[in-house]
Every structure is written in structure tokens, then in C-alpha cells.
């Protein structure tokens, strides 16, 4: 099968050898695995982090988000059958989706939204899972609840933020404030449902005060959390919450103690990496998100379509991700 791989950690993405095409054996489904014929993928910051930061002794297939068709099912599979259209975000510890066929555990797979084409569906899994788990599993926000409380989302225009803003606005009673530094991104965040948008390139406190918001109940940091940490400590109410998904070099968490602010880290790969007892929750979340897409509650967050799944196009996608200028999700579709 055709696959796009990296063989050497840390090569600059402009180097043609940073991502290359290779022919690999087609895998075989066993146990609870599905063999998926991949039709579309999207690119996430984690793709660039793995390529830059994880050494590999053999060619490694990147790619997490995927849409495809179940080509074969292992003997223990109960949730899907051959021919089902699926979408999922994969696992850090297994070969990825930038290949014509991929093995994935059925417990982290959902039925593809019926109303979306492959490209628009491929934009959703990883960010939807991350946003859902952060909001409802980590911060314990209640569907239909949290009236009178305010959520500040730092970096609301990216992939996770684009789903998180929708979930918070559509499924809860939170007042949602998003941050964005460019006018087109600010417009995007408003379009997705944020009640207010402020500029994270400027001090956050005065902008919130101008909106009549002295402090917030919850902050979710999606980027550069270490740069905003001092402001976050001041902005969060006593007994409030701070959640983050990025990888700051250091945080002096003792500063949270005075206000009894709780700290919540979210990684949507935790359940699949550690094979947790509730791993099947990701299947349920993806099916729920698909239903919310199909009934018009949520919308896809596709930002740009980069063409077919080739090494050259994936290098271009990685380059845009690394520039931190991507809006929404970057999707690729079909193998040449």
C-alpha cells in the first residue's frame, strides 16, 4: 500500500526528505481492530510535534484524523461491519492515517456524519474529541447547565477552539469569550458562536473589563499557555478552573493555590495510549458529534483543502501548521 512516512526526526519541513512516499505491507485486522481504507485525512499540530520530536528506528506513518470505509473487521469487532463509513482520530502508539489502509481499534471510531462529504468529516475527529473531553470530562461542565458562568477560550480560532466554541455555545449556558489576534480569525470565532471576542495580542484583563467581565469562571488555554499564565491566574475567579492542551516549558502551579484554582490537562490520546476501561467513550463521543452535525447543531471546521494525499501536499500542510497561521483545519483527500 502507498504511505507517506518520515524516517528521520527533526528535518525542516522544506527538506524533501522530511516526508516521503513509500510502499508498505497492507496490515491485517485482528481482535477488535478495523482495517480502514482511508479516503481523507486532516493535519494537526500533533503531526508536526511527532515529526520534529520523536525519533524513529523505522519509517513512521503520521496522520491521526481520517475518514474511510471499513475494509475488514477483526473477529472481536461488535460496533461496525465491513462497508461502514467511519471517522476517527487514531492513536499515538500505532501507525497513522497517511496511508491507503490503517488499523484502528473500533472503540475509538465513530460512524461518519451522513450529511458531510469526506473532506469536511475528516476535519472533525481529533479536535472534537479534545474539545468534548476538555469541556465535559475534565472541567465537568454540564450539558444545558452552567448558567451565569463565563468561559474564556485562548486561541479560539484554531482547530480545537473552533469546535470548543460551538460546543460551549450550543450545548451549555456558558457565556463564551474567545480570543483571536487577526480580524479574519476574530470574525470566524464570532461566526462559530462566541458571545464576545478579544485580542490575545493585548492584555486580556482590560478588554474583559470593558465588556463588564471582572473575572471568569473557566479558562481554556489552547496555545502559548505559559505566556498567558500570569494573566490567567489574575483573571480566574476563586475556585475557578484552568484547562490546557498545549505543552508549556514550565508553569509555576503554586500560584493557583491562593485561589484554589484547579488545573486540568487534556490529551485525547490518553484513552487509546493506556487502553483505559472507558476507552469506548471516544466511540460514543464521535457518534454524538456526528448526530449533532447531522441535525445542524454543529458545523464542520474545514479551513483549507490541500488536494490529494501526497508527500508534497503534506509537507505544505505541515509548513502552514508550523507557521501558526492556519484557520480551521487543513484537509487532504484521495491518493494519487
One Martini backbone bead per residue (centre of mass of N, CA, C, O) as a GRO file, in nm:
protein
  336
    1UNK     BB    1   0.101   0.033   0.014
    2UNK     BB    2   0.050   0.362   0.035
    3UNK     BB    3   0.285   0.593   0.203
    4UNK     BB    4   0.352   0.847   0.447
    5UNK     BB    5   0.680   0.932   0.574
    6UNK     BB    6   0.920   0.920   0.836
    7UNK     BB    7   1.292   0.871   0.910
    8UNK     BB    8   1.366   1.166   1.032
    9UNK     BB    9   1.414   1.362   1.283
   10UNK     BB   10   1.379   1.723   1.242
   11UNK     BB   11   1.330   1.800   0.969
   12UNK     BB   12   1.277   2.032   0.766
   13UNK     BB   13   0.992   2.080   0.576
   14UNK     BB   14   1.159   2.175   0.314
   15UNK     BB   15   1.258   1.894   0.312
   16UNK     BB   16   1.197   1.626   0.106
   17UNK     BB   17   1.275   1.411   0.351
   18UNK     BB   18   1.057   1.465   0.578
   19UNK     BB   19   0.850   1.354   0.351
   20UNK     BB   20   0.767   1.025   0.222
   21UNK     BB   21   0.721   0.787  -0.011
   22UNK     BB   22   0.584   0.446   0.047
   23UNK     BB   23   0.596   0.094   0.046
   24UNK     BB   24   0.363  -0.105   0.229
   25UNK     BB   25   0.220  -0.328   0.407
   26UNK     BB   26  -0.080  -0.469   0.444
   27UNK     BB   27  -0.282  -0.493   0.690
   28UNK     BB   28  -0.431  -0.697   0.960
   29UNK     BB   29  -0.722  -0.787   1.111
   30UNK     BB   30  -0.764  -0.800   1.468
   31UNK     BB   31  -0.977  -0.839   1.698
   32UNK     BB   32  -1.087  -0.490   1.737
   33UNK     BB   33  -1.006  -0.432   1.453
   34UNK     BB   34  -0.988  -0.206   1.185
   35UNK     BB   35  -0.988  -0.194   0.833
   36UNK     BB   36  -0.906   0.107   0.666
   37UNK     BB   37  -1.004   0.288   0.389
   38UNK     BB   38  -0.854   0.571   0.303
   39UNK     BB   39  -0.981   0.909   0.193
   40UNK     BB   40  -0.928   1.112   0.445
   41UNK     BB   41  -0.744   1.393   0.589
   42UNK     BB   42  -0.587   1.558   0.865
   43UNK     BB   43  -0.398   1.828   1.007
   44UNK     BB   44  -0.194   1.853   1.302
   45UNK     BB   45   0.020   1.960   1.539
   46UNK     BB   46   0.104   1.667   1.623
   47UNK     BB   47   0.248   1.596   1.363
   48UNK     BB   48   0.486   1.798   1.401
   49UNK     BB   49   0.577   1.703   1.681
   50UNK     BB   50   0.653   1.416   1.603
   51UNK     BB   51   0.849   1.475   1.370
   52UNK     BB   52   1.042   1.658   1.561
   53UNK     BB   53   1.040   1.467   1.854
   54UNK     BB   54   1.039   1.160   1.723
   55UNK     BB   55   1.211   0.900   1.707
   56UNK     BB   56   1.299   0.656   1.440
   57UNK     BB   57   1.382   0.320   1.325
   58UNK     BB   58   1.137   0.350   1.130
   59UNK     BB   59   0.900   0.401   0.928
   60UNK     BB   60   0.661   0.666   0.984
   61UNK     BB   61   0.319   0.702   1.017
   62UNK     BB   62   0.125   0.957   0.993
   63UNK     BB   63  -0.169   1.051   1.126
   64UNK     BB   64  -0.513   1.082   1.251
   65UNK     BB   65  -0.717   1.189   1.090
   66UNK     BB   66  -1.012   1.009   0.949
   67UNK     BB   67  -1.161   0.876   0.644
   68UNK     BB   68  -1.365   0.574   0.577
   69UNK     BB   69  -1.367   0.222   0.504
   70UNK     BB   70  -1.457  -0.085   0.596
   71UNK     BB   71  -1.265  -0.367   0.487
   72UNK     BB   72  -1.217  -0.494   0.781
   73UNK     BB   73  -1.278  -0.730   1.061
   74UNK     BB   74  -1.236  -0.840   1.349
   75UNK     BB   75  -1.360  -1.101   1.553
   76UNK     BB   76  -1.436  -0.875   1.803
   77UNK     BB   77  -1.626  -0.708   1.648
   78UNK     BB   78  -1.944  -0.497   1.722
   79UNK     BB   79  -1.980  -0.185   1.593
   80UNK     BB   80  -1.899  -0.302   1.304
   81UNK     BB   81  -1.888  -0.322   0.940
   82UNK     BB   82  -1.849  -0.393   0.639
   83UNK     BB   83  -1.876  -0.066   0.473
   84UNK     BB   84  -1.844   0.134   0.678
   85UNK     BB   85  -1.854   0.467   0.765
   86UNK     BB   86  -1.570   0.648   0.899
   87UNK     BB   87  -1.432   0.815   1.200
   88UNK     BB   88  -1.106   0.939   1.334
   89UNK     BB   89  -0.789   0.984   1.556
   90UNK     BB   90  -0.640   0.763   1.677
   91UNK     BB   91  -0.288   0.685   1.760
   92UNK     BB   92   0.034   0.722   1.895
   93UNK     BB   93   0.109   0.382   1.895
   94UNK     BB   94   0.035   0.390   1.582
   95UNK     BB   95  -0.016   0.384   1.277
   96UNK     BB   96  -0.127   0.605   1.051
   97UNK     BB   97  -0.336   0.782   0.794
   98UNK     BB   98  -0.094   0.814   0.569
   99UNK     BB   99  -0.269   0.572   0.422
  100UNK     BB  100  -0.461   0.342   0.255
  101UNK     BB  101  -0.420   0.173   0.527
  102UNK     BB  102  -0.577   0.111   0.861
  103UNK     BB  103  -0.543   0.044   1.198
  104UNK     BB  104  -0.832   0.038   1.431
  105UNK     BB  105  -0.994   0.074   1.712
  106UNK     BB  106  -1.335   0.068   1.756
  107UNK     BB  107  -1.344   0.248   2.032
  108UNK     BB  108  -1.227   0.515   1.840
  109UNK     BB  109  -1.486   0.499   1.654
  110UNK     BB  110  -1.700   0.651   1.410
  111UNK     BB  111  -1.972   0.752   1.248
  112UNK     BB  112  -2.014   0.914   0.982
  113UNK     BB  113  -2.141   1.184   0.876
  114UNK     BB  114  -2.403   1.199   0.648
  115UNK     BB  115  -2.383   1.526   0.559
  116UNK     BB  116  -2.081   1.467   0.484
  117UNK     BB  117  -1.803   1.481   0.342
  118UNK     BB  118  -1.492   1.371   0.371
  119UNK     BB  119  -1.342   1.638   0.422
  120UNK     BB  120  -1.531   1.755   0.647
  121UNK     BB  121  -1.503   1.507   0.838
  122UNK     BB  122  -1.182   1.508   0.875
  123UNK     BB  123  -1.183   1.776   1.062
  124UNK     BB  124  -1.311   1.652   1.350
  125UNK     BB  125  -1.210   1.432   1.560
  126UNK     BB  126  -0.974   1.546   1.737
  127UNK     BB  127  -1.110   1.817   1.816
  128UNK     BB  128  -1.373   1.703   1.931
  129UNK     BB  129  -1.250   1.529   2.153
  130UNK     BB  130  -1.089   1.748   2.297
  131UNK     BB  131  -1.322   1.942   2.355
  132UNK     BB  132  -1.513   1.749   2.500
  133UNK     BB  133  -1.323   1.648   2.724
  134UNK     BB  134  -1.258   1.922   2.845
  135UNK     BB  135  -1.548   2.021   2.910
  136UNK     BB  136  -1.689   1.740   3.033
  137UNK     BB  137  -1.448   1.572   3.174
  138UNK     BB  138  -1.260   1.788   3.310
  139UNK     BB  139  -1.460   2.045   3.390
  140UNK     BB  140  -1.764   1.948   3.428
  141UNK     BB  141  -1.953   2.040   3.235
  142UNK     BB  142  -2.301   2.095   3.171
  143UNK     BB  143  -2.549   2.008   2.996
  144UNK     BB  144  -2.748   2.295   3.009
  145UNK     BB  145  -2.545   2.450   3.190
  146UNK     BB  146  -2.381   2.716   3.359
  147UNK     BB  147  -2.533   2.951   3.444
  148UNK     BB  148  -2.349   3.260   3.474
  149UNK     BB  149  -2.097   3.161   3.329
  150UNK     BB  150  -1.748   3.195   3.225
  151UNK     BB  151  -1.568   3.145   2.915
  152UNK     BB  152  -1.220   3.131   2.828
  153UNK     BB  153  -1.069   3.124   2.495
  154UNK     BB  154  -0.743   3.056   2.404
  155UNK     BB  155  -0.737   3.022   2.075
  156UNK     BB  156  -1.031   2.998   1.907
  157UNK     BB  157  -0.941   2.964   1.583
  158UNK     BB  158  -0.870   2.688   1.590
  159UNK     BB  159  -0.946   2.366   1.586
  160UNK     BB  160  -1.044   2.333   1.881
  161UNK     BB  161  -1.184   2.609   1.917
  162UNK     BB  162  -1.401   2.570   1.688
  163UNK     BB  163  -1.551   2.351   1.865
  164UNK     BB  164  -1.565   2.460   2.153
  165UNK     BB  165  -1.743   2.704   2.099
  166UNK     BB  166  -1.986   2.542   2.000
  167UNK     BB  167  -2.036   2.361   2.246
  168UNK     BB  168  -2.071   2.590   2.454
  169UNK     BB  169  -2.305   2.738   2.305
  170UNK     BB  170  -2.507   2.488   2.234
  171UNK     BB  171  -2.478   2.295   2.524
  172UNK     BB  172  -2.470   2.559   2.698
  173UNK     BB  173  -2.482   2.856   2.936
  174UNK     BB  174  -2.237   2.986   2.861
  175UNK     BB  175  -2.017   3.246   2.845
  176UNK     BB  176  -1.839   3.321   2.542
  177UNK     BB  177  -1.484   3.385   2.521
  178UNK     BB  178  -1.272   3.478   2.264
  179UNK     BB  179  -0.955   3.455   2.099
  180UNK     BB  180  -0.795   3.696   1.866
  181UNK     BB  181  -0.555   3.865   1.635
  182UNK     BB  182  -0.732   3.850   1.378
  183UNK     BB  183  -0.995   3.951   1.195
  184UNK     BB  184  -1.067   3.678   1.054
  185UNK     BB  185  -1.065   3.512   1.319
  186UNK     BB  186  -1.273   3.674   1.475
  187UNK     BB  187  -1.505   3.623   1.278
  188UNK     BB  188  -1.503   3.315   1.306
  189UNK     BB  189  -1.567   3.302   1.612
  190UNK     BB  190  -1.837   3.445   1.592
  191UNK     BB  191  -1.968   3.247   1.388
  192UNK     BB  192  -1.944   3.001   1.606
  193UNK     BB  193  -2.063   3.173   1.893
  194UNK     BB  194  -1.932   3.392   2.026
  195UNK     BB  195  -2.010   3.655   2.227
  196UNK     BB  196  -1.697   3.723   2.246
  197UNK     BB  197  -1.400   3.914   2.126
  198UNK     BB  198  -1.050   3.906   2.183
  199UNK     BB  199  -0.709   4.014   2.211
  200UNK     BB  200  -0.410   3.821   2.266
  201UNK     BB  201  -0.203   4.072   2.198
  202UNK     BB  202  -0.342   4.181   2.453
  203UNK     BB  203  -0.449   4.263   2.735
  204UNK     BB  204  -0.717   4.099   2.888
  205UNK     BB  205  -0.844   4.249   3.127
  206UNK     BB  206  -0.938   4.524   2.998
  207UNK     BB  207  -1.126   4.386   2.789
  208UNK     BB  208  -1.315   4.252   2.992
  209UNK     BB  209  -1.397   4.507   3.147
  210UNK     BB  210  -1.529   4.643   2.893
  211UNK     BB  211  -1.753   4.395   2.911
  212UNK     BB  212  -1.811   4.345   3.232
  213UNK     BB  213  -1.556   4.147   3.309
  214UNK     BB  214  -1.367   4.067   3.580
  215UNK     BB  215  -1.419   3.750   3.586
  216UNK     BB  216  -1.365   3.398   3.546
  217UNK     BB  217  -1.442   3.054   3.570
  218UNK     BB  218  -1.307   2.974   3.283
  219UNK     BB  219  -1.000   2.843   3.135
  220UNK     BB  220  -0.881   2.785   2.795
  221UNK     BB  221  -0.571   2.667   2.679
  222UNK     BB  222  -0.437   2.634   2.331
  223UNK     BB  223  -0.194   2.852   2.356
  224UNK     BB  224   0.065   2.979   2.516
  225UNK     BB  225   0.021   2.941   2.835
  226UNK     BB  226   0.279   3.067   2.958
  227UNK     BB  227   0.224   3.363   2.856
  228UNK     BB  228  -0.077   3.370   3.020
  229UNK     BB  229  -0.061   3.280   3.319
  230UNK     BB  230  -0.064   3.542   3.488
  231UNK     BB  231  -0.340   3.632   3.380
  232UNK     BB  232  -0.505   3.385   3.462
  233UNK     BB  233  -0.472   3.407   3.767
  234UNK     BB  234  -0.629   3.683   3.774
  235UNK     BB  235  -0.902   3.603   3.610
  236UNK     BB  236  -0.970   3.383   3.795
  237UNK     BB  237  -1.173   3.268   4.005
  238UNK     BB  238  -1.239   3.154   4.284
  239UNK     BB  239  -1.259   2.816   4.221
  240UNK     BB  240  -1.162   2.779   3.950
  241UNK     BB  241  -1.059   2.707   3.601
  242UNK     BB  242  -0.776   2.535   3.431
  243UNK     BB  243  -0.727   2.459   3.089
  244UNK     BB  244  -0.506   2.242   2.883
  245UNK     BB  245  -0.313   2.129   2.566
  246UNK     BB  246  -0.039   2.218   2.585
  247UNK     BB  247   0.348   2.262   2.611
  248UNK     BB  248   0.480   2.399   2.849
  249UNK     BB  249   0.783   2.438   2.992
  250UNK     BB  250   0.644   2.611   3.236
  251UNK     BB  251   0.467   2.605   3.564
  252UNK     BB  252   0.356   2.791   3.847
  253UNK     BB  253   0.119   2.628   4.031
  254UNK     BB  254   0.128   2.778   4.310
  255UNK     BB  255  -0.049   3.027   4.205
  256UNK     BB  256  -0.330   2.862   4.244
  257UNK     BB  257  -0.377   2.829   4.553
  258UNK     BB  258  -0.506   3.090   4.668
  259UNK     BB  259  -0.778   3.021   4.475
  260UNK     BB  260  -0.829   2.723   4.414
  261UNK     BB  261  -0.722   2.638   4.135
  262UNK     BB  262  -0.785   2.424   3.883
  263UNK     BB  263  -0.604   2.168   3.697
  264UNK     BB  264  -0.635   2.079   3.335
  265UNK     BB  265  -0.544   1.815   3.135
  266UNK     BB  266  -0.553   1.746   2.773
  267UNK     BB  267  -0.561   1.413   2.612
  268UNK     BB  268  -0.696   1.219   2.355
  269UNK     BB  269  -0.468   0.976   2.390
  270UNK     BB  270  -0.506   0.838   2.664
  271UNK     BB  271  -0.710   0.609   2.611
  272UNK     BB  272  -0.538   0.461   2.385
  273UNK     BB  273  -0.260   0.433   2.522
  274UNK     BB  274  -0.398   0.291   2.806
  275UNK     BB  275  -0.653   0.130   2.774
  276UNK     BB  276  -0.903   0.224   2.900
  277UNK     BB  277  -1.207   0.136   3.033
  278UNK     BB  278  -1.333   0.411   2.867
  279UNK     BB  279  -1.256   0.408   2.557
  280UNK     BB  280  -1.554   0.400   2.423
  281UNK     BB  281  -1.620   0.704   2.452
  282UNK     BB  282  -1.512   0.790   2.172
  283UNK     BB  283  -1.732   0.657   2.012
  284UNK     BB  284  -1.967   0.816   2.141
  285UNK     BB  285  -1.873   1.101   2.076
  286UNK     BB  286  -1.861   1.072   1.766
  287UNK     BB  287  -2.160   0.998   1.733
  288UNK     BB  288  -2.267   1.260   1.861
  289UNK     BB  289  -2.135   1.458   1.669
  290UNK     BB  290  -2.268   1.350   1.415
  291UNK     BB  291  -2.557   1.420   1.509
  292UNK     BB  292  -2.500   1.730   1.541
  293UNK     BB  293  -2.435   1.772   1.247
  294UNK     BB  294  -2.699   1.648   1.114
  295UNK     BB  295  -2.891   1.864   1.291
  296UNK     BB  296  -2.717   2.156   1.296
  297UNK     BB  297  -2.556   2.228   1.561
  298UNK     BB  298  -2.301   2.161   1.402
  299UNK     BB  299  -1.989   2.246   1.240
  300UNK     BB  300  -1.752   2.242   1.039
  301UNK     BB  301  -1.370   2.323   1.027
  302UNK     BB  302  -1.289   2.373   0.751
  303UNK     BB  303  -1.034   2.563   0.586
  304UNK     BB  304  -0.839   2.370   0.398
  305UNK     BB  305  -0.762   2.235   0.070
  306UNK     BB  306  -0.466   2.031  -0.037
  307UNK     BB  307  -0.565   1.781  -0.171
  308UNK     BB  308  -0.390   1.523  -0.210
  309UNK     BB  309  -0.218   1.238  -0.073
  310UNK     BB  310   0.097   1.375  -0.039
  311UNK     BB  311   0.406   1.467   0.037
  312UNK     BB  312   0.390   1.756  -0.067
  313UNK     BB  313   0.117   1.838   0.068
  314UNK     BB  314   0.203   1.769   0.360
  315UNK     BB  315   0.433   1.969   0.377
  316UNK     BB  316   0.252   2.220   0.341
  317UNK     BB  317   0.078   2.169   0.590
  318UNK     BB  318   0.301   2.172   0.802
  319UNK     BB  319   0.398   2.459   0.741
  320UNK     BB  320   0.138   2.603   0.824
  321UNK     BB  321   0.123   2.501   1.111
  322UNK     BB  322   0.412   2.621   1.192
  323UNK     BB  323   0.310   2.929   1.142
  324UNK     BB  324   0.030   2.985   1.299
  325UNK     BB  325  -0.203   3.048   1.039
  326UNK     BB  326  -0.421   2.862   1.080
  327UNK     BB  327  -0.769   2.806   0.976
  328UNK     BB  328  -0.870   2.561   1.099
  329UNK     BB  329  -0.866   2.291   0.876
  330UNK     BB  330  -0.649   2.058   0.714
  331UNK     BB  331  -0.717   1.893   0.402
  332UNK     BB  332  -0.703   1.560   0.256
  333UNK     BB  333  -0.773   1.377  -0.068
  334UNK     BB  334  -0.665   1.113  -0.180
  335UNK     BB  335  -0.487   0.897  -0.397
  336UNK     BB  336  -0.251   0.884  -0.670
   0.00000   0.00000   0.00000
